[in-house]
Amino acid sequence: MEVTRVLRMKEGMGDTSYAKNSFLQQTVISMTKSIREEAITNLYRSTLPGSMAIADLGCSSGPNTFFLVSEVIKSVEKVCQELNHGSPEHQVFLNDLPGNDFNSIFKYLESFKEKLRNEVVAGELGRCFFNGVPGSFYGRLFPRKSLHFVHSSYSLQWLSQVPEGVENNKGNIYMASTSPPNVLKAYYKQFQRDFSLFLKCRAEEIIDGGRMVLTFLGRKSEDPSSKECCYIWELMAMVLNDMVLEGMIKEELLDSFNIPQYTPSPSEVKLEVEKEGSFFIHCLETSEVNWNIYEDTR
Ligand SMILES: C[S@@+](CC[C@H](N)C(=O)[O-])C[C@H]1O[C@@H](n2cnc3c(N)ncnc32)[C@H](O)[C@@H]1O
């Protein structure tokens, strides 16, 4: 299956759109605020850029990418004020797969810029330039040495393709406790290939001294079929199996369907970064979020 051609979050601003159903992902962006601020402060202080190129990879559509971009720009402005420097120009690149609803993003751009100008207190906001970048982050997206700060949240769990050789994962749609060992191995291999390619491409695009903050949907456990990350797909598989029993979908269709995701453990992420060799990890943390995010906020 060509994930690049078919994957997209639900477009628009309707009740079932990603924009209206991504509060969990926004909470995740909030949780990484201090890590992002530290990365940006160190980046600015060590490179003192006159123009700052920022990329949000897997931005989707809706308020989350605006929220992230405003947080990043405010952090840059804050460190400039601390150092008594004028604001740099901000060049923002919003990336996602070509099927993403970029139109919805651009429709809200002017009101976003207006709001940002009002929110940046005690200083003038540097000029902001926005660019949409359609394409897979498992390939080169930007010219050499052109980016200062790369951000990606809740996107890198998506693989570039369903792993090969998982045809015997019958009755399941992802890694599960009943998956044969070759299926677990194939998923892990695909993650290794994809993530190391991601790192290699970013290493070519980021300036020396640049920074990345990556947030994965992952797991704490070393068991790839642990309930932490697989349970949601096991529930979905149960429903699909019932639909097969009721004759609503064909068994062959269910057997040939597998989700192109991998939720890595911290040590799997660390191993790939070290093996690829272009980046140094300053901080690697895991946090838990409640799937029912509204339970935490009532
Ligand atoms: C769950 S959304 C997260 C969106 C946003 N970062 C947020 O936190 O709300 C994951 C996004 O990753 C995008 N994505 C998945 N694979 C990708 C790839 N290979 N290249 C670029 N974007 C990708 C999807 O299209 C989707 O919009």
The ligand as an SDF file (V2000), in Angstrom:
LIG
                    3D

 27 29  0  0  0  0  0  0  0  0999 V2000
   -1.8920   12.5530   14.0390 C   0  0  0  0  0  0  0  0  0  0  0  0
   -1.4220   13.7220   12.8570 S   0  0  0  0  0  0  0  0  0  0  0  0
   -0.4860   14.8650   13.8470 C   0  0  0  0  0  0  0  0  0  0  0  0
   -0.6320   16.2510   13.3160 C   0  0  0  0  0  0  0  0  0  0  0  0
   -0.0010   17.3570   14.1650 C   0  0  0  0  0  0  0  0  0  0  0  0
    1.4350   17.2540   14.1920 N   0  0  0  0  0  0  0  0  0  0  0  0
   -0.5610   17.3840   15.5530 C   0  0  0  0  0  0  0  0  0  0  0  0
    0.2090   17.2040   16.4990 O   0  0  0  0  0  0  0  0  0  0  0  0
   -1.7700   17.5680   15.6930 O   0  0  0  0  0  0  0  0  0  0  0  0
   -0.1280   12.8760   11.9550 C   0  0  0  0  0  0  0  0  0  0  0  0
    0.2110   13.5790   10.6420 C   0  0  0  0  0  0  0  0  0  0  0  0
    1.4000   12.9990   10.0940 O   0  0  0  0  0  0  0  0  0  0  0  0
    1.2560   12.9930    8.6960 C   0  0  0  0  0  0  0  0  0  0  0  0
    2.2130   12.0480    8.1050 N   0  0  0  0  0  0  0  0  0  0  0  0
    2.2360   10.7000    8.2240 C   0  0  0  0  0  0  0  0  0  0  0  0
    3.2490   10.1860    7.5060 N   0  0  0  0  0  0  0  0  0  0  0  0
    3.8890   11.2410    6.9330 C   0  0  0  0  0  0  0  0  0  0  0  0
    5.0120   11.3540    6.0650 C   0  0  0  0  0  0  0  0  0  0  0  0
    5.6830   10.2750    5.6480 N   0  0  0  0  0  0  0  0  0  0  0  0
    5.4010   12.5900    5.6720 N   0  0  0  0  0  0  0  0  0  0  0  0
    4.7280   13.6970    6.0800 C   0  0  0  0  0  0  0  0  0  0  0  0
    3.6480   13.6550    6.8980 N   0  0  0  0  0  0  0  0  0  0  0  0
    3.2280   12.4410    7.3160 C   0  0  0  0  0  0  0  0  0  0  0  0
   -0.1960   12.5850    8.5010 C   0  0  0  0  0  0  0  0  0  0  0  0
   -0.6500   12.8780    7.2130 O   0  0  0  0  0  0  0  0  0  0  0  0
   -0.8800   13.4120    9.5900 C   0  0  0  0  0  0  0  0  0  0  0  0
   -1.3280   14.6410    9.1410 O   0  0  0  0  0  0  0  0  0  0  0  0
  1  2  1  0
  2  3  1  0
  2 10  1  0
  3  4  1  0
  4  5  1  0
  5  6  1  0
  5  7  1  0
  7  8  2  0
  7  9  1  0
 10 11  1  0
 11 12  1  0
 11 26  1  0
 12 13  1  0
 13 14  1  0
 13 24  1  0
 14 15  1  0
 14 23  1  0
 15 16  2  0
 16 17  1  0
 17 18  1  0
 17 23  2  0
 18 19  1  0
 18 20  2  0
 20 21  1  0
 21 22  2  0
 22 23  1  0
 24 25  1  0
 24 26  1  0
 26 27  1  0
M  CHG  2   2   1   9  -1
M  END
$$$$
